[in-house]
């Protein structure tokens, strides 16, 4: 696209354009130059600053460039390619139109331009002082587009220079301008950095989206709470679109990005209207995030009411504001009917308490206090399970004879017993793998957690500091039993059966169970059962030595390992467990054997915790044995499983990502919700 011809305005038009003070600070100079780059159809804009823009303010774009013939007058006041006569203001669609931005800059700074057009043979460099060329433009190397360099801003206005804010504050104002234009012009790539630094303060890619740029600039906390809003009215010749924060977001800082016909402007009236709308939904003295782009008929607007063009006047202002108010209200009302409490599956690392100096006291506010329950130490903890039995569930009768626990002989829990030190490399490597995968934050959370209550056998609530977490007890228990198998290797207590259980008969029972998945292709059931018996009988000495699992010479299962004191696996799952040991364990590789055996055993021990529902309200339909089983399981979860998790469990990093431990509430956030009510 060829650049437009720059013309000198006639005297009448010059006198009718109100050209006041244009350059107030580095940020206002940058705003004018960004708008020139956008008018030149640039797709990338790079900005470099030094000392908050007072020493150096440079902008480079890849737009259409400036013709060599126009370089002589480009910095003279009231020269522009966007306006020919005053009447053109009624249909103006470009950012600039008065032709005084570069002129104003050249009067208060050292200004130089390097530019190249699409059909130019080379680029040209020109320097200006007080709107005039210092020397004829010189050819030089350069890419298509324009680079404008402003140095020593207000060098000849010492009072104005001293009135500016600090370097950091001026840089923040520059960044504020870039942020606004980068969000609105998502198709353009913006870069802002300080001179001499490799990392950019702001960098947005070309051809991005508004939401993506908001996420890049303002963060995901705002971006994830945005809702799209739009409105239109043919009578008013008005269209509005944008993104506003929903009722779940509020902040102390007010962020309102308002563009009218693509101009960055301010509107006190609109701000007041939107404040009234949001006051119903968010806490007092809090503010939303708003990005609104309003398009009006140019003939209904006056853009020439302020030197910096940050204010505009338009017809039917009250009607337009009412239309915007209705659109925003309808969106917020829809959000309010289904407020979302975001959970956090991926947990951060454990926070480190701040040190307090001697004699210093910190006030603890109510919403930061950790609630404790006076019933934390309950008497039922010391009396054992309510059913007062050590008999595992046998509600589904079998023909194996009694499968009750005769005794629990604990070697690892006895002070007199000598613990066997494991020296097998395979087991030590498996332990090392567990430790490498540990999530430090989850370890601290579980170690210092308080048990709140059972939701179901599978899920329970725990509290850590001011946060409430929903834990998948079944997954946690399975990993706990797996780690117990590794770390108590060859040191297990023993659960002995009153009557040994025939492996052959249990295997036949499992093969008859649809859950086993047996088909005729697998072969006759009797042969498979005999094969299972032979495998486990052959491995009997190893199972006894390492896992306290006794299989006698006649093929009977006599005992199981005691993984946790006062915890007994459900014997209904024994037949399937026996089949899994023979088919799923890698008996040929030492490390694979121990890993798969421990995994299968852990699954069997945690099987009874996989139910999602207690079936509350249906107690009348349950037998006394089933009611006792339910009470037993609640007691075991609270007083056996979770204390063990607090003592020695090393949670893997995966549990921070798969919602095994899920944050569902945070006390300070709940206080914010209550403030709205």
C-alpha positions as a printed Julia matrix, in Angstrom:
677×3 Matrix{Float64}:
   0.0     0.0    0.0
   1.47    3.36  -1.05
   1.6     6.21   1.46
  -0.87    9.05   1.18
   0.24   12.46   0.03
   0.87   14.95   2.83
  -0.59   18.41   2.14
  -0.23   21.76   3.82
  -3.53   22.79   5.38
  -5.12   26.01   4.27
  -5.21   28.91   6.69
  -8.95   28.6    7.4
  -8.67   25.03   8.52
  -5.57   25.83  10.58
  -7.45   28.52  12.48
 -10.44   26.31  13.16
  -8.56   23.4   14.6
  -8.13   23.82  18.3
  -4.47   22.93  18.82
  -3.69   23.18  22.47
  -0.99   21.63  24.52
  -0.32   18.21  22.99
   2.83   16.86  24.61
   2.43   16.8   28.38
   4.84   13.98  29.25
   6.66   11.06  27.53
   3.52    8.92  27.6
   1.47   11.5   25.68
   4.21   11.79  23.05
   4.26    8.01  22.7
   0.47    7.9   22.35
   0.62   10.24  19.36
   3.38    8.21  17.71
   1.61    4.87  18.3
  -1.49    6.29  16.61
   0.62    7.42  13.65
   2.0     3.87  13.34
  -1.49    2.38  13.45
  -2.68    4.87  10.81
   0.25    3.65   8.67
  -1.18    0.09   8.86
   1.73   -1.3   10.9
   1.51   -4.92  12.06
   4.42   -4.7   14.53
   5.35   -1.78  16.78
   8.54   -1.84  18.87
   9.1     0.77  21.59
  12.39    1.4   23.39
  12.71    3.84  26.31
  15.41    5.13  28.62
  14.92    6.99  31.89
  11.15    6.82  31.61
  11.24    8.24  28.09
  12.95   11.48  29.1
  16.38   10.48  27.75
  15.15    8.3   24.89
  11.78    7.43  23.4
  11.98    5.41  20.21
   9.21    3.75  18.2
   9.7     1.58  15.15
   6.97    0.16  12.93
   6.65   -1.73   9.65
   3.96    0.53   8.19
   3.76    2.33   4.86
   6.56    4.76   5.67
   6.92    8.45   4.65
   7.77    9.59   1.16
  11.1    11.38   0.74
   9.33   14.4   -0.74
   7.24   14.78   2.44
  10.14   14.65   4.91
  10.7    18.4    4.54
   7.28   19.34   5.95
   6.36   16.27   8.01
   7.28   18.04  11.26
   5.71   21.36  10.43
   2.54   22.23  12.29
  -0.78   21.4   10.61
   0.66   19.13   7.92
  -1.24   15.85   7.61
  -2.22   13.17   5.12
  -5.55   12.5    6.84
  -7.48   15.73   6.49
  -7.98   18.23   3.68
 -10.7    20.55   4.96
 -12.57   21.13   8.22
 -15.68   19.33   7.0
 -13.62   16.11   6.84
 -13.73   15.97  10.64
 -17.32   14.78  10.36
 -16.18   11.5    8.79
 -12.67   11.16  10.18
 -11.72    7.51  10.89
  -7.97    7.86  11.47
  -6.34    8.56  14.84
  -4.47   11.69  13.78
  -5.91   14.58  11.83
  -4.46   17.87  13.09
  -0.9    17.39  11.95
   0.76   18.81  15.05
   2.02   15.82  17.05
   5.49   15.59  15.48
   5.68   19.37  15.32
   5.02   19.63  19.06
   7.63   16.96  19.79
  10.27   18.67  17.61
   9.84   21.89  19.62
  10.66   20.23  22.95
  13.09   17.45  22.01
  15.71   16.3   19.52
  13.77   14.42  16.86
  15.05   12.18  14.09
  13.2     9.99  11.58
  14.37    7.0    9.53
  11.78    5.86   7.0
  11.39    3.69   3.93
   8.36    3.2    1.68
   7.43   -0.06  -0.02
   8.7     1.14  -3.42
  11.66    3.1   -2.11
  15.17    2.08  -3.15
  16.55    2.88   0.3
  15.61    4.45   3.59
  16.15    8.12   4.45
  17.26    9.74   7.68
  16.22   13.24   8.72
  16.72   15.3   11.89
  14.52   18.17  13.06
  14.6    21.11  15.4
  11.63   23.43  15.92
   9.75   21.71  13.09
  12.5    22.42  10.53
  14.94   20.05   8.86
  18.49   20.45  10.15
  19.89   19.14   6.86
  18.54   17.47   3.69
  17.46   13.83   4.21
  20.29   11.36   3.75
  19.93    7.88   2.25
  20.68    5.0    4.62
  19.95    1.34   5.17
  16.6     0.48   6.72
  13.55   -1.74   6.63
  10.13   -0.75   5.39
   8.34    1.44   7.87
   9.29    4.32  10.12
  11.53    4.72  13.13
  11.08    7.89  15.18
  13.65    8.7   17.87
  12.94   11.35  20.51
  15.87   12.32  22.75
  16.19   14.7   25.71
  12.49   15.47  26.0
  11.86   18.98  27.45
  15.58   19.81  27.24
  14.63   23.45  26.64
  11.8    23.55  29.22
  13.47   22.98  32.58
  10.32   23.77  34.58
   8.28   21.18  32.69
  11.08   18.63  33.02
  11.32   19.09  36.78
   7.53   18.77  37.1
   7.59   15.22  35.74
   7.29   12.27  38.07
  10.08    9.83  38.88
  11.66    7.7   36.15
   9.79    4.58  37.27
   6.47    6.41  37.39
   6.91    7.83  33.9
   7.86    4.37  32.63
   4.68    2.96  34.2
   2.59    5.58  32.41
   4.22    4.59  29.12
   3.51    0.92  29.84
  -0.1     1.86  30.65
  -0.53    3.37  27.19
   1.06    0.38  25.44
  -1.13   -2.06  27.4
  -4.32   -0.31  26.32
  -3.42   -0.15  22.63
  -2.12   -3.74  22.64
  -5.44   -5.04  23.98
  -7.55   -3.05  21.53
  -5.3    -3.71  18.52
  -4.77   -7.43  19.07
  -3.85   -7.9   15.4
  -0.74   -5.76  15.94
   2.29   -7.07  17.8
   3.55   -4.66  20.49
   6.92   -4.73  22.25
   8.05   -2.39  25.05
  11.47   -2.63  26.62
  14.06   -0.49  28.34
  17.21    0.37  26.42
  20.01   -2.09  27.09
  17.75   -4.79  28.48
  17.1    -8.0   26.58
  13.81   -8.87  28.28
  10.73   -6.92  27.23
   8.33   -5.42  29.76
   5.45   -6.05  27.37
   5.39   -8.35  24.37
   2.25   -9.39  22.48
   2.26  -11.44  19.28
   0.75  -10.2   15.99
  -2.65  -11.62  15.02
  -3.52  -12.39  18.62
  -6.92  -12.08  20.3
  -8.21   -9.58  22.83
  -8.58  -12.24  25.55
  -5.1   -13.66  24.91
  -3.54  -10.19  25.16
  -5.45   -9.48  28.38
  -4.08  -12.77  29.73
  -0.52  -11.84  28.68
  -0.66   -8.31  30.09
  -2.98   -8.5   33.1
  -2.7   -12.18  34.03
  -4.87  -15.28  33.97
  -6.74  -14.3   37.15
  -8.51  -11.6   35.15
  -8.69  -13.42  31.82
 -10.48  -16.48  33.27
 -13.2   -14.26  34.81
 -14.08  -12.37  31.62
 -17.45  -12.48  29.92
 -18.1   -11.09  26.47
 -20.58   -8.23  26.19
 -22.09   -6.6   23.12
 -24.91   -4.25  22.21
 -26.18   -2.46  19.13
 -28.85    0.03  18.15
 -29.68    0.95  14.57
 -31.5     4.11  15.59
 -28.53    5.42  17.57
 -26.13    4.0   14.93
 -24.2     2.48  17.79
 -22.33   -0.8   18.22
 -20.54   -1.91  21.37
 -18.47   -4.99  22.12
 -15.95   -5.85  24.77
 -15.07   -8.0   27.76
 -15.99   -7.36  31.38
 -15.12   -9.2   34.58
 -17.89  -11.3   36.11
 -19.2   -11.2   39.67
 -16.45  -13.5   40.95
 -13.73  -10.9   40.32
 -12.97   -7.66  42.1
  -9.82   -5.64  42.71
  -8.68   -2.52  44.51
  -7.32   -1.04  41.27
  -9.75    0.29  38.67
  -9.05   -0.96  35.15
 -11.26    0.48  32.43
 -10.14    0.43  28.81
 -12.54    2.53  26.76
 -12.21    3.05  23.02
 -14.7     5.09  21.02
 -14.27    4.69  17.28
 -10.92    3.07  18.13
  -9.7     6.11  20.08
  -8.48    5.64  23.64
 -10.68    8.04  25.61
 -12.03    8.68  29.09
 -15.66    9.05  30.07
 -16.52   10.02  33.63
 -20.23    9.56  32.89
 -19.81    5.99  31.67
 -17.52    5.14  34.6
 -20.15    6.39  37.03
 -22.88    4.32  35.37
 -20.83    1.12  35.43
 -19.78    1.7   39.06
 -23.46    1.79  39.99
 -24.1    -1.49  38.16
 -21.19   -3.34  39.78
 -21.89   -1.98  43.29
 -24.68   -4.55  43.6
 -22.37   -7.49  42.9
 -18.89   -6.8   44.26
 -17.64   -5.62  47.69
 -17.51   -1.97  48.58
 -14.37   -0.1   47.44
 -13.64   -2.86  44.93
 -13.57   -2.45  41.18
 -14.08   -4.56  38.05
 -12.0    -4.96  34.9
 -13.6    -3.49  31.78
 -12.63   -3.35  28.13
 -15.23   -1.69  25.91
 -15.01   -0.73  22.25
 -17.78    1.6   21.14
 -18.45    2.49  17.51
 -20.6     5.51  16.69
 -21.45    7.36  13.53
 -18.53    9.82  13.03
 -21.08   12.49  12.14
 -22.51   12.2   15.69
 -19.11   12.77  17.33
 -16.78   15.66  18.01
 -13.22   14.42  18.41
 -11.64   17.87  18.51
 -12.49   18.9   22.08
  -9.19   18.16  23.83
  -5.54   18.72  22.83
  -4.64   15.09  23.54
  -7.93   13.79  22.04
  -8.61   11.81  25.22
 -12.14   13.24  25.46
 -14.87   13.16  22.84
 -18.41   14.46  22.67
 -21.22   12.59  20.97
 -24.94   12.99  20.44
 -27.58   11.09  22.44
 -25.07   10.38  25.23
 -27.72    9.41  27.8
 -29.37    6.92  25.45
 -26.04    5.36  24.53
 -25.06    5.01  28.2
 -28.41    3.39  29.02
 -27.88    0.88  26.23
 -24.43   -0.02  27.58
 -25.77   -0.24  31.13
 -28.52   -2.67  30.1
 -26.04   -4.91  28.24
 -23.65   -5.07  31.21
 -26.46   -5.64  33.72
 -27.87   -8.56  31.74
 -24.46  -10.25  31.6
 -23.81   -9.81  35.31
 -27.28  -11.05  36.19
 -26.63  -14.22  34.23
 -23.33  -14.72  36.08
 -24.92  -14.11  39.47
 -27.46  -16.91  39.08
 -24.68  -19.47  38.9
 -21.71  -18.2   40.83
 -18.64  -20.34  40.37
 -16.3   -21.3   43.17
 -13.13  -22.24  41.36
 -11.27  -25.24  42.68
  -7.56  -25.71  42.43
  -6.31  -29.09  41.3
  -2.7   -28.07  40.76
  -1.35  -27.06  44.16
   1.62  -24.73  44.65
   4.59  -25.48  46.84
   4.11  -25.16  50.57
   4.2   -21.58  51.8
   6.9   -20.63  54.29
   5.72  -18.71  57.36
   7.24  -15.26  57.7
   9.6   -14.67  60.59
   8.51  -12.15  63.19
  11.0    -9.98  65.0
  11.3   -10.23  68.77
   8.66   -8.1   70.46
   6.7    -7.67  67.23
   3.09   -8.75  67.25
   0.95   -9.29  64.19
  -2.8    -8.96  64.34
  -4.61  -12.02  63.0
  -7.86  -11.13  61.31
 -10.91  -13.36  61.63
 -10.85  -14.53  58.03
  -7.24  -15.7   58.42
  -7.82  -17.7   61.6
  -7.72  -21.48  61.41
 -10.89  -22.96  62.81
 -10.53  -25.9   65.2
 -13.18  -28.21  66.57
 -13.5   -28.86  70.29
 -14.53  -32.41  69.43
 -11.23  -33.11  67.7
 -10.19  -35.6   70.41
 -13.2   -37.88  70.47
 -13.54  -40.85  72.84
 -14.41  -43.27  70.04
 -10.81  -42.93  68.85
  -9.68  -44.92  71.9
 -12.34  -47.66  71.79
 -11.64  -48.97  68.29
 -14.24  -49.54  65.55
 -17.88  -49.21  66.72
 -18.68  -52.81  65.8
 -15.9   -53.96  68.16
 -14.85  -56.73  65.86
 -11.74  -57.65  63.96
 -13.67  -59.8   61.54
 -13.46  -58.7   57.92
 -16.66  -58.46  55.94
 -17.95  -61.83  54.82
 -21.48  -60.82  53.92
 -21.1   -62.63  50.61
 -20.68  -66.21  51.87
 -18.33  -68.65  50.21
 -17.72  -72.38  50.41
 -14.17  -71.86  51.65
 -15.08  -72.23  55.3
 -14.5   -69.45  57.79
 -12.28  -66.65  56.62
 -12.02  -64.77  59.9
  -8.87  -63.23  61.25
  -7.48  -65.4   64.0
  -4.66  -63.15  65.14
  -2.63  -60.14  64.2
   1.02  -60.73  64.92
   3.09  -57.63  64.37
   6.82  -57.87  64.05
   7.48  -54.31  62.9
   5.39  -52.82  65.68
   7.1   -54.78  68.45
   9.85  -53.01  70.34
  11.59  -56.33  70.95
  11.61  -57.36  67.29
  14.69  -56.5   65.29
  13.95  -54.77  62.01
  15.43  -56.37  58.9
  17.37  -53.93  56.73
  16.6   -54.28  53.03
  19.69  -54.4   50.79
  18.06  -55.49  47.54
  19.0   -52.99  44.84
  15.64  -53.39  43.08
  13.68  -52.4   46.2
  16.03  -49.5   46.97
  15.57  -48.22  43.39
  11.78  -48.39  43.75
  12.01  -46.4   46.99
  14.22  -43.86  45.25
  11.62  -43.51  42.48
   8.94  -42.76  45.07
  11.09  -40.08  46.7
  11.96  -38.45  43.35
   8.27  -38.12  42.47
   7.25  -36.63  45.83
   5.39  -33.31  45.81
   6.78  -31.16  48.65
   3.69  -28.95  48.91
   1.32  -31.91  49.2
   3.58  -33.54  51.78
   3.38  -30.45  53.99
  -0.36  -30.2   53.41
  -1.09  -33.77  54.51
   1.43  -33.7   57.34
  -0.22  -30.66  58.94
  -3.82  -31.35  57.94
  -6.86  -31.75  60.18
  -9.44  -34.42  59.34
 -12.9   -32.89  58.87
 -15.11  -35.81  57.89
 -16.0   -38.54  55.4
 -18.06  -37.71  52.34
 -18.06  -41.34  51.21
 -15.69  -44.29  51.56
 -13.87  -42.86  48.56
 -13.72  -39.19  49.58
 -13.01  -37.19  52.71
 -12.53  -33.55  53.7
  -9.38  -32.23  55.36
  -8.34  -28.73  56.38
  -4.91  -27.17  56.06
  -4.47  -23.67  57.45
  -7.45  -21.69  56.06
  -8.13  -24.0   53.1
 -10.5   -26.93  52.76
  -9.57  -29.87  50.54
 -11.53  -32.79  49.1
  -9.31  -35.88  49.1
  -9.76  -39.08  47.12
  -9.22  -41.56  49.95
  -9.15  -44.56  47.62
  -6.27  -43.19  45.51
  -4.37  -41.95  48.54
  -4.78  -45.32  50.29
  -3.65  -47.32  47.27
  -0.46  -45.28  47.02
  -0.03  -45.43  50.81
  -0.24  -49.25  50.79
   2.17  -49.43  47.84
   4.74  -47.32  49.71
   4.18  -49.37  52.87
   4.94  -52.54  50.89
   8.26  -51.0   49.77
   9.39  -49.38  53.01
   8.32  -52.25  55.31
   9.76  -54.84  52.93
  10.46  -58.09  54.84
   9.22  -56.48  58.08
   5.46  -57.01  57.9
   3.13  -58.1   60.63
   0.81  -60.96  59.76
  -2.94  -61.52  59.45
  -3.52  -65.26  60.01
  -6.7   -66.96  58.86
  -8.51  -69.29  61.29
  -8.99  -71.72  58.41
  -6.48  -71.79  55.51
  -8.09  -70.87  52.18
  -7.62  -73.25  49.19
  -6.12  -71.28  46.31
  -7.58  -73.66  43.7
 -11.15  -73.11  44.91
 -10.68  -69.35  45.18
  -9.31  -69.25  41.62
 -12.39  -71.13  40.35
 -14.64  -68.63  42.15
 -12.79  -65.73  40.54
 -13.02  -67.26  37.05
 -16.8   -67.58  37.52
 -16.97  -63.85  38.34
 -17.74  -61.7   35.24
 -15.28  -59.11  36.58
 -12.45  -61.56  35.9
 -13.09  -61.43  32.18
 -12.59  -65.15  31.53
 -13.5   -66.44  28.03
 -13.27  -69.87  26.43
 -10.2   -68.73  24.53
  -8.33  -68.63  27.85
  -8.77  -72.38  28.3
 -10.65  -74.61  30.79
 -11.25  -73.0   34.17
 -10.02  -76.01  36.1
  -6.66  -75.98  34.31
  -6.26  -72.26  34.84
  -7.09  -72.61  38.53
  -4.52  -75.41  38.86
  -1.93  -73.25  37.1
  -2.61  -70.36  39.47
  -2.21  -72.66  42.46
   1.12  -74.0   41.13
   2.56  -70.51  40.53
   1.74  -69.22  44.01
   2.79  -72.45  45.71
   6.13  -72.32  43.89
   6.65  -68.7   45.01
   5.51  -69.49  48.55
   8.95  -69.28  50.26
   9.65  -65.87  48.71
   6.17  -64.55  49.57
   6.61  -65.68  53.18
  10.11  -64.21  53.57
   9.44  -60.82  52.02
   5.68  -60.22  52.43
   4.5   -62.42  55.37
   2.12  -64.1   52.92
   2.14  -67.82  53.75
   1.17  -70.34  51.06
   1.61  -73.89  52.37
   2.81  -76.9   50.36
  -0.76  -78.1   49.74
  -1.8   -74.84  48.02
  -3.58  -73.06  50.86
  -3.37  -69.36  51.63
  -2.71  -69.08  55.36
  -1.96  -65.39  55.93
  -1.78  -61.86  54.49
   0.63  -59.05  55.37
  -0.49  -56.56  58.0
   0.15  -53.21  56.32
  -1.55  -50.95  58.88
  -2.49  -51.81  62.42
  -6.3   -52.03  62.82
  -6.8   -52.25  59.05
  -7.99  -55.47  57.41
  -8.73  -55.8   53.68
 -12.13  -57.0   52.57
 -11.9   -60.78  51.99
 -14.58  -60.74  49.31
 -11.9   -59.54  46.92
  -9.47  -62.36  47.72
 -10.37  -64.65  44.77
  -9.76  -61.92  42.17
  -6.61  -60.85  44.04
  -5.23  -64.41  43.8
  -5.84  -64.49  40.03
  -4.24  -61.05  39.58
  -1.12  -62.16  41.47
  -0.57  -65.03  39.07
  -1.38  -63.15  35.85
  -0.41  -59.49  36.45
   2.85  -59.87  38.4
   6.07  -59.94  36.37
   7.65  -62.99  37.99
  10.65  -63.05  35.59
  12.28  -59.69  36.5
  13.23  -58.89  40.11
  12.44  -55.18  40.11
   9.36  -55.66  37.96
   8.2   -58.48  40.21
   8.42  -56.45  43.42
   6.86  -53.37  41.78
   3.89  -55.21  40.23
   3.34  -57.41  43.32
   3.24  -54.33  45.57
   0.89  -52.56  43.15
  -1.56  -55.47  42.97
  -1.51  -55.89  46.74
  -2.13  -52.15  47.25
  -5.12  -52.28  44.87
  -6.59  -55.22  46.77
  -6.17  -53.53  50.17
  -7.77  -50.26  48.98
 -10.63  -51.91  47.07
 -13.19  -51.45  49.85
 -12.59  -47.66  49.74
 -13.66  -47.22  46.11
 -17.39  -46.74  46.72
 -18.69  -43.23  45.94
 -21.81  -43.25  48.12
 -22.79  -44.11  51.68
 -26.45  -44.44  50.65
 -27.53  -42.23  53.54
 -31.23  -42.39  54.23
 -31.42  -46.09  53.37
 -30.29  -47.47  56.74
 -33.62  -49.22  57.24
 -32.93  -51.47  54.25
 -29.48  -52.5   55.48
 -28.7   -55.44  57.69
 -27.03  -54.95  61.05
 -23.8   -56.4   59.63
 -23.83  -53.88  56.76
 -24.5   -51.0   59.16
 -21.6   -52.15  61.35
 -19.35  -52.38  58.27
 -20.2   -48.8   57.35
 -19.44  -47.49  60.83
 -16.23  -49.52  60.93
 -15.1   -48.05  57.64
 -15.74  -44.46  58.77
 -13.7   -45.13  61.9
 -10.85  -46.74  59.91
 -10.71  -43.84  57.43
 -10.54  -41.23  60.2
  -8.32  -42.99  62.75
  -6.18  -45.33  60.66
  -5.85  -44.14  57.05
  -5.44  -40.38  57.51
  -3.12  -40.58  60.55
  -0.91  -42.88  58.44
  -0.99  -40.35  55.59
   0.11  -37.62  58.02
   2.94  -39.76  59.45
   4.93  -41.03  56.53
   3.15  -40.71  53.18
   5.11  -39.24  50.25
   2.44  -37.99  47.8
   3.49  -38.1   44.13
   3.4   -34.94  41.99
   0.66  -36.5   39.89
  -1.79  -36.04  42.79
  -1.43  -32.26  42.44
  -2.66  -32.47  38.85
  -5.35  -35.17  38.72
  -7.61  -33.75  41.47
  -6.72  -36.48  43.99
  -6.36  -33.57  46.42
  -8.66  -30.73  45.39
  -8.99  -27.33  47.04
 -12.68  -26.48  47.29
 -12.74  -23.5   49.65
 -10.51  -20.81  51.13
 -11.68  -18.94  54.2
 -10.55  -15.44  53.07
 -12.35  -15.95  49.72
 -15.52  -17.02  51.52
 -15.41  -13.82  53.55
 -15.4   -11.88  50.26
 -18.53  -13.74  49.17
 -20.27  -13.04  52.48
 -19.45   -9.34  52.14
 -21.57   -9.26  48.97
 -24.61  -10.76  50.68
